[in-house]
Each structure stands twice: as structure tokens, then as C-alpha cells.
Amino acid sequence: MNLIMTVILITLALSSILALVSFWLPQMTPDHEKLSPYECGFDPLGSARLPFSMRFFLVAILFLLFDLEIALLLPLPWADQLFTPLTTFFWAFFILGLLTLGLVYEWLQGGLEWAE
């Protein structure tokens, strides 16, 4: 209990000190040079905003979702050492079924077609 209180006090003290120091540091005043975009000495020729492919964004989000579901399956080799391996099998089957249903749904919706 004493160690926990010590860690909490050190954390609070360090946080308070860092917050106070950040208020005492001089504020940098932005001028025209600091607010202008970095263009390697050249005048900007156009907008810095490039067109963004919505198809690429959707495929990237799909990749993240399916990658997360695969990451949920990684601890399964260690989970078979639990008291009831049948529960492990149920959850693995559930996650794989969810992954398959998501893949079929995206396939039917045309989310996997790159060119329309």
C-alpha cells in the first residue's frame, strides 16, 4: 500500500511540475514565415490538398477490420490449455464465422471490386 501511494504522489508531483513549466515557457508568436507551408523555397503552384481516392480509403478500412479479427485469433494456441477447450473452439468458430460473414457481405456489396 505504501508503494502505491508513493507512485501516485510521484506521478501527481511530476504532472504538476510539467504543467507549471509549460505555462512558464515563453510562447512562440507565429509570424508569416512560420504559418506558411514548407515548399523548399518555391512558391506553391497549387493547392496542397491532393484528391483522395475513396475506394482506397474503403479498402484500407476493410483491411484494418479484417486484420483486427485475425489478431483476435492469435492467442488461440494458448487458449486450448483452458479448463474447457470446447469453449475455446466455440469462440474461435464464432470469430471465424464473423470474419467469413463480413467477407461475404463486402463481396456482395462490391466493396472488393477495385475498378467499377
Jmol script that loads the backbone (N, CA, C; Angstrom):
load data "model"
ATOM      1  N   MET A   1       0.831  -1.198   0.000  1.00  0.00           N
ATOM      2  CA  MET A   1       0.000   0.000   0.000  1.00  0.00           C
ATOM      3  C   MET A   1       0.870   1.254   0.000  1.00  0.00           C
ATOM      4  N   ASN A   2       1.972   1.198   0.722  1.00  0.00           N
ATOM      5  CA  ASN A   2       2.864   2.340   0.804  1.00  0.00           C
ATOM      6  C   ASN A   2       3.523   2.615  -0.546  1.00  0.00           C
ATOM      7  N   LEU A   3       3.854   1.556  -1.272  1.00  0.00           N
ATOM      8  CA  LEU A   3       4.473   1.712  -2.583  1.00  0.00           C
ATOM      9  C   LEU A   3       3.498   2.351  -3.577  1.00  0.00           C
ATOM     10  N   ILE A   4       2.240   1.964  -3.502  1.00  0.00           N
ATOM     11  CA  ILE A   4       1.230   2.531  -4.403  1.00  0.00           C
ATOM     12  C   ILE A   4       1.056   4.025  -4.137  1.00  0.00           C
ATOM     13  N   MET A   5       1.004   4.407  -2.878  1.00  0.00           N
ATOM     14  CA  MET A   5       0.871   5.827  -2.540  1.00  0.00           C
ATOM     15  C   MET A   5       2.090   6.618  -3.006  1.00  0.00           C
ATOM     16  N   THR A   6       3.267   6.028  -2.893  1.00  0.00           N
ATOM     17  CA  THR A   6       4.485   6.702  -3.346  1.00  0.00           C
ATOM     18  C   THR A   6       4.449   6.923  -4.853  1.00  0.00           C
ATOM     19  N   VAL A   7       4.036   5.910  -5.590  1.00  0.00           N
ATOM     20  CA  VAL A   7       3.953   6.040  -7.047  1.00  0.00           C
ATOM     21  C   VAL A   7       2.916   7.094  -7.426  1.00  0.00           C
ATOM     22  N   ILE A   8       1.777   7.104  -6.754  1.00  0.00           N
ATOM     23  CA  ILE A   8       0.735   8.095  -7.042  1.00  0.00           C
ATOM     24  C   ILE A   8       1.229   9.508  -6.736  1.00  0.00           C
ATOM     25  N   LEU A   9       1.910   9.690  -5.613  1.00  0.00           N
ATOM     26  CA  LEU A   9       2.427  11.015  -5.261  1.00  0.00           C
ATOM     27  C   LEU A   9       3.490  11.483  -6.251  1.00  0.00           C
ATOM     28  N   ILE A  10       4.386  10.594  -6.652  1.00  0.00           N
ATOM     29  CA  ILE A  10       5.408  10.973  -7.629  1.00  0.00           C
ATOM     30  C   ILE A  10       4.760  11.343  -8.959  1.00  0.00           C
ATOM     31  N   THR A  11       3.753  10.581  -9.359  1.00  0.00           N
ATOM     32  CA  THR A  11       3.060  10.867 -10.613  1.00  0.00           C
ATOM     33  C   THR A  11       2.361  12.219 -10.559  1.00  0.00           C
ATOM     34  N   LEU A  12       1.660  12.490  -9.466  1.00  0.00           N
ATOM     35  CA  LEU A  12       0.980  13.782  -9.333  1.00  0.00           C
ATOM     36  C   LEU A  12       1.969  14.940  -9.283  1.00  0.00           C
ATOM     37  N   ALA A  13       3.066  14.768  -8.551  1.00  0.00           N
ATOM     38  CA  ALA A  13       4.066  15.830  -8.460  1.00  0.00           C
ATOM     39  C   ALA A  13       4.704  16.094  -9.818  1.00  0.00           C
ATOM     40  N   LEU A  14       5.070  15.045 -10.518  1.00  0.00           N
ATOM     41  CA  LEU A  14       5.694  15.216 -11.826  1.00  0.00           C
ATOM     42  C   LEU A  14       4.724  15.851 -12.822  1.00  0.00           C
ATOM     43  N   SER A  15       3.466  15.442 -12.789  1.00  0.00           N
ATOM     44  CA  SER A  15       2.467  16.037 -13.683  1.00  0.00           C
ATOM     45  C   SER A  15       2.268  17.516 -13.372  1.00  0.00           C
ATOM     46  N   SER A  16       2.200  17.855 -12.101  1.00  0.00           N
ATOM     47  CA  SER A  16       2.018  19.260 -11.713  1.00  0.00           C
ATOM     48  C   SER A  16       3.219  20.104 -12.125  1.00  0.00           C
ATOM     49  N   ILE A  17       4.417  19.579 -11.916  1.00  0.00           N
ATOM     50  CA  ILE A  17       5.624  20.325 -12.292  1.00  0.00           C
ATOM     51  C   ILE A  17       5.666  20.555 -13.799  1.00  0.00           C
ATOM     52  N   LEU A  18       5.367  19.524 -14.571  1.00  0.00           N
ATOM     53  CA  LEU A  18       5.386  19.677 -16.031  1.00  0.00           C
ATOM     54  C   LEU A  18       4.312  20.650 -16.511  1.00  0.00           C
ATOM     55  N   ALA A  19       3.140  20.642 -15.876  1.00  0.00           N
ATOM     56  CA  ALA A  19       2.088  21.585 -16.261  1.00  0.00           C
ATOM     57  C   ALA A  19       2.499  23.021 -15.940  1.00  0.00           C
ATOM     58  N   LEU A  20       3.110  23.244 -14.777  1.00  0.00           N
ATOM     59  CA  LEU A  20       3.552  24.595 -14.419  1.00  0.00           C
ATOM     60  C   LEU A  20       4.677  25.078 -15.323  1.00  0.00           C
ATOM     61  N   VAL A  21       5.614  24.214 -15.652  1.00  0.00           N
ATOM     62  CA  VAL A  21       6.716  24.606 -16.527  1.00  0.00           C
ATOM     63  C   VAL A  21       6.198  24.969 -17.915  1.00  0.00           C
ATOM     64  N   SER A  22       5.189  24.267 -18.382  1.00  0.00           N
ATOM     65  CA  SER A  22       4.657  24.586 -19.711  1.00  0.00           C
ATOM     66  C   SER A  22       3.998  25.962 -19.738  1.00  0.00           C
ATOM     67  N   PHE A  23       3.464  26.430 -18.613  1.00  0.00           N
ATOM     68  CA  PHE A  23       2.893  27.777 -18.572  1.00  0.00           C
ATOM     69  C   PHE A  23       3.977  28.838 -18.480  1.00  0.00           C
ATOM     70  N   TRP A  24       5.107  28.508 -17.869  1.00  0.00           N
ATOM     71  CA  TRP A  24       6.175  29.487 -17.702  1.00  0.00           C
ATOM     72  C   TRP A  24       7.047  29.636 -18.939  1.00  0.00           C
ATOM     73  N   LEU A  25       7.049  28.652 -19.806  1.00  0.00           N
ATOM     74  CA  LEU A  25       7.874  28.750 -21.002  1.00  0.00           C
ATOM     75  C   LEU A  25       7.341  29.864 -21.896  1.00  0.00           C
ATOM     76  N   PRO A  26       8.236  30.530 -22.616  1.00  0.00           N
ATOM     77  CA  PRO A  26       7.761  31.630 -23.478  1.00  0.00           C
ATOM     78  C   PRO A  26       6.912  31.089 -24.618  1.00  0.00           C
ATOM     79  N   GLN A  27       5.883  31.841 -24.918  1.00  0.00           N
ATOM     80  CA  GLN A  27       5.007  31.475 -26.021  1.00  0.00           C
ATOM     81  C   GLN A  27       5.641  31.966 -27.323  1.00  0.00           C
ATOM     82  N   MET A  28       5.689  31.105 -28.300  1.00  0.00           N
ATOM     83  CA  MET A  28       6.216  31.490 -29.609  1.00  0.00           C
ATOM     84  C   MET A  28       5.119  32.227 -30.371  1.00  0.00           C
ATOM     85  N   THR A  29       5.435  33.417 -30.834  1.00  0.00           N
ATOM     86  CA  THR A  29       4.445  34.176 -31.594  1.00  0.00           C
ATOM     87  C   THR A  29       4.565  33.793 -33.065  1.00  0.00           C
ATOM     88  N   PRO A  30       3.486  33.316 -33.651  1.00  0.00           N
ATOM     89  CA  PRO A  30       3.556  32.923 -35.062  1.00  0.00           C
ATOM     90  C   PRO A  30       3.597  34.148 -35.972  1.00  0.00           C
ATOM     91  N   ASP A  31       4.479  34.123 -36.951  1.00  0.00           N
ATOM     92  CA  ASP A  31       4.527  35.174 -37.950  1.00  0.00           C
ATOM     93  C   ASP A  31       4.234  34.562 -39.319  1.00  0.00           C
ATOM     94  N   HIS A  32       4.389  35.371 -40.362  1.00  0.00           N
ATOM     95  CA  HIS A  32       4.034  34.907 -41.709  1.00  0.00           C
ATOM     96  C   HIS A  32       4.902  33.728 -42.144  1.00  0.00           C
ATOM     97  N   GLU A  33       6.168  33.744 -41.799  1.00  0.00           N
ATOM     98  CA  GLU A  33       7.071  32.673 -42.227  1.00  0.00           C
ATOM     99  C   GLU A  33       6.748  31.355 -41.527  1.00  0.00           C
ATOM    100  N   LYS A  34       6.374  31.432 -40.283  1.00  0.00           N
ATOM    101  CA  LYS A  34       6.062  30.202 -39.550  1.00  0.00           C
ATOM    102  C   LYS A  34       4.723  29.605 -39.974  1.00  0.00           C
ATOM    103  N   LEU A  35       3.808  30.446 -40.422  1.00  0.00           N
ATOM    104  CA  LEU A  35       2.494  29.961 -40.817  1.00  0.00           C
ATOM    105  C   LEU A  35       2.435  29.499 -42.272  1.00  0.00           C
ATOM    106  N   SER A  36       3.429  29.847 -43.063  1.00  0.00           N
ATOM    107  CA  SER A  36       3.402  29.448 -44.474  1.00  0.00           C
ATOM    108  C   SER A  36       3.879  28.002 -44.613  1.00  0.00           C
ATOM    109  N   PRO A  37       3.359  27.274 -45.600  1.00  0.00           N
ATOM    110  CA  PRO A  37       3.761  25.876 -45.772  1.00  0.00           C
ATOM    111  C   PRO A  37       5.197  25.777 -46.274  1.00  0.00           C
ATOM    112  N   TYR A  38       5.841  24.700 -45.930  1.00  0.00           N
ATOM    113  CA  TYR A  38       7.218  24.464 -46.350  1.00  0.00           C
ATOM    114  C   TYR A  38       7.217  24.004 -47.800  1.00  0.00           C
ATOM    115  N   GLU A  39       7.834  24.785 -48.670  1.00  0.00           N
ATOM    116  CA  GLU A  39       7.816  24.471 -50.100  1.00  0.00           C
ATOM    117  C   GLU A  39       9.220  24.457 -50.687  1.00  0.00           C
ATOM    118  N   CYS A  40      10.253  24.276 -49.887  1.00  0.00           N
ATOM    119  CA  CYS A  40      11.643  24.189 -50.362  1.00  0.00           C
ATOM    120  C   CYS A  40      12.074  25.442 -51.123  1.00  0.00           C
ATOM    121  N   GLY A  41      11.579  26.575 -50.756  1.00  0.00           N
ATOM    122  CA  GLY A  41      11.979  27.811 -51.401  1.00  0.00           C
ATOM    123  C   GLY A  41      11.176  28.165 -52.637  1.00  0.00           C
ATOM    124  N   PHE A  42      10.302  27.288 -53.094  1.00  0.00           N
ATOM    125  CA  PHE A  42       9.494  27.560 -54.276  1.00  0.00           C
ATOM    126  C   PHE A  42       8.138  28.097 -53.855  1.00  0.00           C
ATOM    127  N   ASP A  43       7.579  28.930 -54.708  1.00  0.00           N
ATOM    128  CA  ASP A  43       6.217  29.392 -54.467  1.00  0.00           C
ATOM    129  C   ASP A  43       5.262  28.231 -54.715  1.00  0.00           C
ATOM    130  N   PRO A  44       4.246  28.084 -53.879  1.00  0.00           N
ATOM    131  CA  PRO A  44       3.303  26.986 -54.116  1.00  0.00           C
ATOM    132  C   PRO A  44       2.585  27.176 -55.450  1.00  0.00           C
ATOM    133  N   LEU A  45       2.557  26.113 -56.243  1.00  0.00           N
ATOM    134  CA  LEU A  45       1.954  26.193 -57.574  1.00  0.00           C
ATOM    135  C   LEU A  45       0.463  25.935 -57.555  1.00  0.00           C
ATOM    136  N   GLY A  46      -0.002  25.252 -56.562  1.00  0.00           N
ATOM    137  CA  GLY A  46      -1.423  24.931 -56.492  1.00  0.00           C
ATOM    138  C   GLY A  46      -1.799  24.616 -55.056  1.00  0.00           C
ATOM    139  N   SER A  47      -2.928  24.008 -54.924  1.00  0.00           N
ATOM    140  CA  SER A  47      -3.400  23.645 -53.594  1.00  0.00           C
ATOM    141  C   SER A  47      -2.566  22.490 -53.046  1.00  0.00           C
ATOM    142  N   ALA A  48      -2.330  22.503 -51.766  1.00  0.00           N
ATOM    143  CA  ALA A  48      -1.582  21.420 -51.135  1.00  0.00           C
ATOM    144  C   ALA A  48      -2.450  20.186 -50.936  1.00  0.00           C
ATOM    145  N   ARG A  49      -3.737  20.334 -51.134  1.00  0.00           N
ATOM    146  CA  ARG A  49      -4.666  19.214 -50.968  1.00  0.00           C
ATOM    147  C   ARG A  49      -4.734  18.408 -52.256  1.00  0.00           C
ATOM    148  N   LEU A  50      -4.398  17.135 -52.153  1.00  0.00           N
ATOM    149  CA  LEU A  50      -4.469  16.251 -53.309  1.00  0.00           C
ATOM    150  C   LEU A  50      -5.784  15.498 -53.276  1.00  0.00           C
ATOM    151  N   PRO A  51      -6.313  15.137 -54.438  1.00  0.00           N
ATOM    152  CA  PRO A  51      -7.544  14.335 -54.432  1.00  0.00           C
ATOM    153  C   PRO A  51      -7.281  12.976 -53.805  1.00  0.00           C
ATOM    154  N   PHE A  52      -8.234  12.512 -53.029  1.00  0.00           N
ATOM    155  CA  PHE A  52      -8.067  11.266 -52.285  1.00  0.00           C
ATOM    156  C   PHE A  52      -9.065  10.247 -52.800  1.00  0.00           C
ATOM    157  N   SER A  53      -8.577   9.069 -53.092  1.00  0.00           N
ATOM    158  CA  SER A  53      -9.427   8.010 -53.618  1.00  0.00           C
ATOM    159  C   SER A  53     -10.276   7.417 -52.494  1.00  0.00           C
ATOM    160  N   MET A  54     -11.577   7.502 -52.648  1.00  0.00           N
ATOM    161  CA  MET A  54     -12.482   6.937 -51.651  1.00  0.00           C
ATOM    162  C   MET A  54     -12.423   5.418 -51.663  1.00  0.00           C
ATOM    163  N   ARG A  55     -12.177   4.823 -52.825  1.00  0.00           N
ATOM    164  CA  ARG A  55     -12.055   3.365 -52.914  1.00  0.00           C
ATOM    165  C   ARG A  55     -10.859   2.888 -52.093  1.00  0.00           C
ATOM    166  N   PHE A  56      -9.749   3.616 -52.193  1.00  0.00           N
ATOM    167  CA  PHE A  56      -8.567   3.250 -51.423  1.00  0.00           C
ATOM    168  C   PHE A  56      -8.858   3.343 -49.929  1.00  0.00           C
ATOM    169  N   PHE A  57      -9.567   4.379 -49.522  1.00  0.00           N
ATOM    170  CA  PHE A  57      -9.913   4.539 -48.113  1.00  0.00           C
ATOM    171  C   PHE A  57     -10.767   3.375 -47.624  1.00  0.00           C
ATOM    172  N   LEU A  58     -11.766   2.971 -48.405  1.00  0.00           N
ATOM    173  CA  LEU A  58     -12.631   1.862 -48.002  1.00  0.00           C
ATOM    174  C   LEU A  58     -11.868   0.548 -47.923  1.00  0.00           C
ATOM    175  N   VAL A  59     -10.976   0.310 -48.873  1.00  0.00           N
ATOM    176  CA  VAL A  59     -10.174  -0.921 -48.832  1.00  0.00           C
ATOM    177  C   VAL A  59      -9.241  -0.896 -47.626  1.00  0.00           C
ATOM    178  N   ALA A  60      -8.690   0.261 -47.301  1.00  0.00           N
ATOM    179  CA  ALA A  60      -7.816   0.366 -46.130  1.00  0.00           C
ATOM    180  C   ALA A  60      -8.592   0.098 -44.842  1.00  0.00           C
ATOM    181  N   ILE A  61      -9.804   0.614 -44.728  1.00  0.00           N
ATOM    182  CA  ILE A  61     -10.630   0.353 -43.547  1.00  0.00           C
ATOM    183  C   ILE A  61     -10.990  -1.123 -43.465  1.00  0.00           C
ATOM    184  N   LEU A  62     -11.322  -1.733 -44.599  1.00  0.00           N
ATOM    185  CA  LEU A  62     -11.611  -3.172 -44.609  1.00  0.00           C
ATOM    186  C   LEU A  62     -10.398  -3.975 -44.166  1.00  0.00           C
ATOM    187  N   PHE A  63      -9.226  -3.580 -44.634  1.00  0.00           N
ATOM    188  CA  PHE A  63      -8.012  -4.276 -44.219  1.00  0.00           C
ATOM    189  C   PHE A  63      -7.825  -4.182 -42.711  1.00  0.00           C
ATOM    190  N   LEU A  64      -8.039  -3.000 -42.151  1.00  0.00           N
ATOM    191  CA  LEU A  64      -7.880  -2.844 -40.706  1.00  0.00           C
ATOM    192  C   LEU A  64      -8.874  -3.703 -39.936  1.00  0.00           C
ATOM    193  N   LEU A  65     -10.114  -3.765 -40.393  1.00  0.00           N
ATOM    194  CA  LEU A  65     -11.120  -4.572 -39.703  1.00  0.00           C
ATOM    195  C   LEU A  65     -10.783  -6.053 -39.753  1.00  0.00           C
ATOM    196  N   PHE A  66     -10.433  -6.546 -40.932  1.00  0.00           N
ATOM    197  CA  PHE A  66     -10.116  -7.962 -41.052  1.00  0.00           C
ATOM    198  C   PHE A  66      -8.802  -8.296 -40.345  1.00  0.00           C
ATOM    199  N   ASP A  67      -7.861  -7.371 -40.351  1.00  0.00           N
ATOM    200  CA  ASP A  67      -6.604  -7.593 -39.647  1.00  0.00           C
ATOM    201  C   ASP A  67      -6.840  -7.662 -38.143  1.00  0.00           C
ATOM    202  N   LEU A  68      -7.747  -6.853 -37.634  1.00  0.00           N
ATOM    203  CA  LEU A  68      -8.075  -6.900 -36.214  1.00  0.00           C
ATOM    204  C   LEU A  68      -8.713  -8.229 -35.850  1.00  0.00           C
ATOM    205  N   GLU A  69      -9.584  -8.727 -36.705  1.00  0.00           N
ATOM    206  CA  GLU A  69     -10.213 -10.018 -36.414  1.00  0.00           C
ATOM    207  C   GLU A  69      -9.197 -11.146 -36.457  1.00  0.00           C
ATOM    208  N   ILE A  70      -8.244 -11.075 -37.359  1.00  0.00           N
ATOM    209  CA  ILE A  70      -7.188 -12.086 -37.393  1.00  0.00           C
ATOM    210  C   ILE A  70      -6.322 -11.977 -36.138  1.00  0.00           C
ATOM    211  N   ALA A  71      -6.070 -10.764 -35.678  1.00  0.00           N
ATOM    212  CA  ALA A  71      -5.270 -10.589 -34.462  1.00  0.00           C
ATOM    213  C   ALA A  71      -5.981 -11.176 -33.246  1.00  0.00           C
ATOM    214  N   LEU A  72      -7.311 -11.213 -33.278  1.00  0.00           N
ATOM    215  CA  LEU A  72      -8.046 -11.838 -32.177  1.00  0.00           C
ATOM    216  C   LEU A  72      -7.850 -13.347 -32.153  1.00  0.00           C
ATOM    217  N   LEU A  73      -7.485 -13.935 -33.274  1.00  0.00           N
ATOM    218  CA  LEU A  73      -7.272 -15.380 -33.338  1.00  0.00           C
ATOM    219  C   LEU A  73      -5.860 -15.788 -32.916  1.00  0.00           C
ATOM    220  N   LEU A  74      -4.946 -14.855 -32.789  1.00  0.00           N
ATOM    221  CA  LEU A  74      -3.564 -15.203 -32.476  1.00  0.00           C
ATOM    222  C   LEU A  74      -3.375 -15.917 -31.132  1.00  0.00           C
ATOM    223  N   PRO A  75      -4.099 -15.576 -30.072  1.00  0.00           N
ATOM    224  CA  PRO A  75      -3.867 -16.283 -28.803  1.00  0.00           C
ATOM    225  C   PRO A  75      -4.524 -17.659 -28.719  1.00  0.00           C
ATOM    226  N   LEU A  76      -5.132 -18.144 -29.780  1.00  0.00           N
ATOM    227  CA  LEU A  76      -5.829 -19.434 -29.714  1.00  0.00           C
ATOM    228  C   LEU A  76      -4.934 -20.623 -29.364  1.00  0.00           C
ATOM    229  N   PRO A  77      -3.701 -20.711 -29.831  1.00  0.00           N
ATOM    230  CA  PRO A  77      -2.889 -21.865 -29.418  1.00  0.00           C
ATOM    231  C   PRO A  77      -2.682 -21.951 -27.908  1.00  0.00           C
ATOM    232  N   TRP A  78      -2.666 -20.835 -27.219  1.00  0.00           N
ATOM    233  CA  TRP A  78      -2.519 -20.862 -25.772  1.00  0.00           C
ATOM    234  C   TRP A  78      -3.863 -21.045 -25.078  1.00  0.00           C
ATOM    235  N   ALA A  79      -4.935 -20.706 -25.757  1.00  0.00           N
ATOM    236  CA  ALA A  79      -6.259 -20.805 -25.147  1.00  0.00           C
ATOM    237  C   ALA A  79      -6.750 -22.238 -25.072  1.00  0.00           C
ATOM    238  N   ASP A  80      -6.151 -23.152 -25.820  1.00  0.00           N
ATOM    239  CA  ASP A  80      -6.619 -24.539 -25.741  1.00  0.00           C
ATOM    240  C   ASP A  80      -6.185 -25.214 -24.447  1.00  0.00           C
ATOM    241  N   GLN A  81      -5.393 -24.543 -23.644  1.00  0.00           N
ATOM    242  CA  GLN A  81      -4.980 -25.094 -22.357  1.00  0.00           C
ATOM    243  C   GLN A  81      -5.928 -24.686 -21.230  1.00  0.00           C
ATOM    244  N   LEU A  82      -7.034 -24.071 -21.569  1.00  0.00           N
ATOM    245  CA  LEU A  82      -8.017 -23.689 -20.562  1.00  0.00           C
ATOM    246  C   LEU A  82      -8.741 -24.920 -20.033  1.00  0.00           C
ATOM    247  N   PHE A  83      -9.605 -24.712 -19.055  1.00  0.00           N
ATOM    248  CA  PHE A  83     -10.324 -25.826 -18.437  1.00  0.00           C
ATOM    249  C   PHE A  83     -11.264 -26.506 -19.422  1.00  0.00           C
ATOM    250  N   THR A  84     -11.909 -25.701 -20.256  1.00  0.00           N
ATOM    251  CA  THR A  84     -12.839 -26.280 -21.227  1.00  0.00           C
ATOM    252  C   THR A  84     -12.397 -25.897 -22.635  1.00  0.00           C
ATOM    253  N   PRO A  85     -11.718 -26.791 -23.331  1.00  0.00           N
ATOM    254  CA  PRO A  85     -11.301 -26.480 -24.708  1.00  0.00           C
ATOM    255  C   PRO A  85     -12.485 -26.311 -25.654  1.00  0.00           C
ATOM    256  N   LEU A  86     -13.648 -26.829 -25.264  1.00  0.00           N
ATOM    257  CA  LEU A  86     -14.828 -26.665 -26.108  1.00  0.00           C
ATOM    258  C   LEU A  86     -15.238 -25.193 -26.197  1.00  0.00           C
ATOM    259  N   THR A  87     -15.067 -24.455 -25.106  1.00  0.00           N
ATOM    260  CA  THR A  87     -15.358 -23.021 -25.119  1.00  0.00           C
ATOM    261  C   THR A  87     -14.403 -22.298 -26.065  1.00  0.00           C
ATOM    262  N   THR A  88     -13.139 -22.686 -26.039  1.00  0.00           N
ATOM    263  CA  THR A  88     -12.163 -22.097 -26.952  1.00  0.00           C
ATOM    264  C   THR A  88     -12.554 -22.362 -28.397  1.00  0.00           C
ATOM    265  N   PHE A  89     -12.969 -23.597 -28.673  1.00  0.00           N
ATOM    266  CA  PHE A  89     -13.403 -23.943 -30.025  1.00  0.00           C
ATOM    267  C   PHE A  89     -14.621 -23.128 -30.429  1.00  0.00           C
ATOM    268  N   PHE A  90     -15.557 -22.922 -29.508  1.00  0.00           N
ATOM    269  CA  PHE A  90     -16.749 -22.134 -29.807  1.00  0.00           C
ATOM    270  C   PHE A  90     -16.380 -20.703 -30.177  1.00  0.00           C
ATOM    271  N   TRP A  91     -15.515 -20.072 -29.383  1.00  0.00           N
ATOM    272  CA  TRP A  91     -15.145 -18.683 -29.658  1.00  0.00           C
ATOM    273  C   TRP A  91     -14.338 -18.562 -30.946  1.00  0.00           C
ATOM    274  N   ALA A  92     -13.471 -19.528 -31.215  1.00  0.00           N
ATOM    275  CA  ALA A  92     -12.711 -19.498 -32.465  1.00  0.00           C
ATOM    276  C   ALA A  92     -13.649 -19.650 -33.654  1.00  0.00           C
ATOM    277  N   PHE A  93     -14.607 -20.560 -33.541  1.00  0.00           N
ATOM    278  CA  PHE A  93     -15.580 -20.757 -34.612  1.00  0.00           C
ATOM    279  C   PHE A  93     -16.432 -19.504 -34.801  1.00  0.00           C
ATOM    280  N   PHE A  94     -16.790 -18.853 -33.700  1.00  0.00           N
ATOM    281  CA  PHE A  94     -17.578 -17.625 -33.766  1.00  0.00           C
ATOM    282  C   PHE A  94     -16.807 -16.511 -34.478  1.00  0.00           C
ATOM    283  N   ILE A  95     -15.543 -16.336 -34.125  1.00  0.00           N
ATOM    284  CA  ILE A  95     -14.734 -15.277 -34.740  1.00  0.00           C
ATOM    285  C   ILE A  95     -14.506 -15.566 -36.219  1.00  0.00           C
ATOM    286  N   LEU A  96     -14.212 -16.825 -36.552  1.00  0.00           N
ATOM    287  CA  LEU A  96     -14.025 -17.176 -37.961  1.00  0.00           C
ATOM    288  C   LEU A  96     -15.326 -17.035 -38.750  1.00  0.00           C
ATOM    289  N   GLY A  97     -16.444 -17.381 -38.135  1.00  0.00           N
ATOM    290  CA  GLY A  97     -17.737 -17.194 -38.793  1.00  0.00           C
ATOM    291  C   GLY A  97     -18.035 -15.729 -39.030  1.00  0.00           C
ATOM    292  N   LEU A  98     -17.740 -14.891 -38.038  1.00  0.00           N
ATOM    293  CA  LEU A  98     -17.929 -13.451 -38.188  1.00  0.00           C
ATOM    294  C   LEU A  98     -17.035 -12.897 -39.291  1.00  0.00           C
ATOM    295  N   LEU A  99     -15.812 -13.368 -39.344  1.00  0.00           N
ATOM    296  CA  LEU A  99     -14.890 -12.949 -40.392  1.00  0.00           C
ATOM    297  C   LEU A  99     -15.401 -13.364 -41.768  1.00  0.00           C
ATOM    298  N   THR A 100     -15.905 -14.578 -41.873  1.00  0.00           N
ATOM    299  CA  THR A 100     -16.428 -15.067 -43.149  1.00  0.00           C
ATOM    300  C   THR A 100     -17.686 -14.309 -43.559  1.00  0.00           C
ATOM    301  N   LEU A 101     -18.580 -14.054 -42.611  1.00  0.00           N
ATOM    302  CA  LEU A 101     -19.790 -13.287 -42.931  1.00  0.00           C
ATOM    303  C   LEU A 101     -19.450 -11.869 -43.393  1.00  0.00           C
ATOM    304  N   GLY A 102     -18.476 -11.249 -42.744  1.00  0.00           N
ATOM    305  CA  GLY A 102     -18.048  -9.916 -43.167  1.00  0.00           C
ATOM    306  C   GLY A 102     -17.453  -9.921 -44.561  1.00  0.00           C
ATOM    307  N   LEU A 103     -16.670 -10.955 -44.866  1.00  0.00           N
ATOM    308  CA  LEU A 103     -16.088 -11.064 -46.198  1.00  0.00           C
ATOM    309  C   LEU A 103     -17.164 -11.276 -47.261  1.00  0.00           C
ATOM    310  N   VAL A 104     -18.128 -12.147 -46.977  1.00  0.00           N
ATOM    311  CA  VAL A 104     -19.214 -12.395 -47.933  1.00  0.00           C
ATOM    312  C   VAL A 104     -20.050 -11.133 -48.129  1.00  0.00           C
ATOM    313  N   TYR A 105     -20.327 -10.410 -47.054  1.00  0.00           N
ATOM    314  CA  TYR A 105     -21.109  -9.176 -47.158  1.00  0.00           C
ATOM    315  C   TYR A 105     -20.397  -8.150 -48.037  1.00  0.00           C
ATOM    316  N   GLU A 106     -19.106  -7.961 -47.794  1.00  0.00           N
ATOM    317  CA  GLU A 106     -18.357  -6.992 -48.599  1.00  0.00           C
ATOM    318  C   GLU A 106     -18.261  -7.434 -50.048  1.00  0.00           C
ATOM    319  N   TRP A 107     -18.161  -8.727 -50.277  1.00  0.00           N
ATOM    320  CA  TRP A 107     -18.097  -9.243 -51.637  1.00  0.00           C
ATOM    321  C   TRP A 107     -19.414  -8.972 -52.370  1.00  0.00           C
ATOM    322  N   LEU A 108     -20.536  -9.215 -51.679  1.00  0.00           N
ATOM    323  CA  LEU A 108     -21.840  -8.988 -52.305  1.00  0.00           C
ATOM    324  C   LEU A 108     -22.129  -7.502 -52.514  1.00  0.00           C
ATOM    325  N   GLN A 109     -21.617  -6.656 -51.641  1.00  0.00           N
ATOM    326  CA  GLN A 109     -21.832  -5.219 -51.776  1.00  0.00           C
ATOM    327  C   GLN A 109     -20.905  -4.587 -52.810  1.00  0.00           C
ATOM    328  N   GLY A 110     -19.914  -5.339 -53.278  1.00  0.00           N
ATOM    329  CA  GLY A 110     -18.977  -4.808 -54.266  1.00  0.00           C
ATOM    330  C   GLY A 110     -17.842  -4.021 -53.663  1.00  0.00           C
ATOM    331  N   GLY A 111     -17.601  -4.184 -52.374  1.00  0.00           N
ATOM    332  CA  GLY A 111     -16.524  -3.448 -51.727  1.00  0.00           C
ATOM    333  C   GLY A 111     -15.144  -3.952 -52.081  1.00  0.00           C
ATOM    334  N   LEU A 112     -15.057  -5.145 -52.651  1.00  0.00           N
ATOM    335  CA  LEU A 112     -13.759  -5.701 -53.017  1.00  0.00           C
ATOM    336  C   LEU A 112     -13.417  -5.459 -54.483  1.00  0.00           C
ATOM    337  N   GLU A 113     -14.331  -4.871 -55.226  1.00  0.00           N
ATOM    338  CA  GLU A 113     -14.081  -4.569 -56.636  1.00  0.00           C
ATOM    339  C   GLU A 113     -13.336  -3.243 -56.726  1.00  0.00           C
ATOM    340  N   TRP A 114     -12.118  -3.283 -57.213  1.00  0.00           N
ATOM    341  CA  TRP A 114     -11.332  -2.053 -57.278  1.00  0.00           C
ATOM    342  C   TRP A 114     -11.803  -1.165 -58.427  1.00  0.00           C
ATOM    343  N   ALA A 115     -11.987  -1.737 -59.604  1.00  0.00           N
ATOM    344  CA  ALA A 115     -12.453  -0.963 -60.762  1.00  0.00           C
ATOM    345  C   ALA A 115     -13.940  -1.225 -60.960  1.00  0.00           C
ATOM    346  N   GLU A 116     -14.684  -0.152 -61.150  1.00  0.00           N
ATOM    347  CA  GLU A 116     -16.134  -0.300 -61.300  1.00  0.00           C
ATOM    348  C   GLU A 116     -16.546  -0.344 -62.743  1.00  0.00           C
TER     349      GLU A 116
END
end "model"
wireframe off; spacefill off
backbone 0.3
color backbone group
